[in-house]
Amino acid sequence: MQWFARILPPSYVFEGMRAVVSGHAFNGACLAAAFLLALAYIVFAYWIFARVFRHAVQTGLIARYSAETVS
């Protein structure tokens, strides 16, 4: 499970908070790692969404909404 925790941003935040609560100095590297991982996941999710959406539009899976067809 350690490898799984290394890819989750909250684990770095919890590690930094654990250090603060136990009386150690704030570790900015933990917060920076969490921020970079979260940013990477957001960029990756946007890239996947854009590819899927582009494919759906090009193949006609998404039809243009028209108010006349709702009646």
C-alpha positions in Angstrom: 0.0 0.0 0.0 3.0 2.3 0.3 3.3 2.7 -3.4 -0.4 3.5 -3.6 0.0 6.2 -0.9 2.9 7.8 -2.8 0.6 8.6 -5.7 -2.2 10.2 -3.6 -1.8 13.9 -2.7 -3.6 13.7 0.7 -0.9 11.3 2.0 1.7 14.1 1.7 -0.6 16.6 3.4 -1.2 14.1 6.3 2.5 13.5 6.6 3.2 17.2 6.9 0.4 17.6 9.5 1.8 14.6 11.4 5.1 16.4 11.6 3.6 19.6 12.8 1.4 17.9 15.4 4.4 15.9 16.8 6.3 19.2 17.3 8.6 19.1 14.3 9.1 21.9 11.8 6.7 22.4 8.9 7.9 20.6 5.8 7.1 22.6 2.7 8.3 19.8 0.5 5.3 17.6 1.5 2.9 20.4 0.7 4.7 21.1 -2.6 4.6 17.4 -3.6 0.8 17.2 -2.8 0.2 20.4 -4.9 2.2 19.1 -7.9 0.5 15.7 -7.8 -2.9 17.3 -7.7 -2.0 19.6 -10.5 -0.7 16.7 -12.6 -4.0 14.8 -12.0 -6.0 17.8 -13.0 -4.0 18.2 -16.2 -4.2 14.5 -17.0 -8.0 14.5 -16.4 -8.4 17.5 -18.7 -6.4 15.8 -21.4 -8.4 12.6 -21.1 -11.7 14.5 -21.2 -10.6 16.6 -24.2 -9.6 13.4 -26.1 -12.9 11.6 -25.3 -15.0 14.7 -26.1 -13.2 15.3 -29.4 -13.6 11.6 -30.4 -17.4 11.8 -29.5 -17.9 14.9 -31.6 -16.0 13.6 -34.6 -17.8 10.3 -34.6 -21.2 11.9 -34.1 -21.8 10.3 -30.7 -22.7 13.8 -29.4 -25.5 15.4 -31.4 -26.1 19.1 -31.4 -28.9 20.1 -29.0 -31.9 21.6 -30.7 -34.9 23.1 -28.9 -37.2 21.9 -31.7 -36.5 18.2 -31.0 -37.6 18.5 -27.3 -41.3 19.0 -27.9 
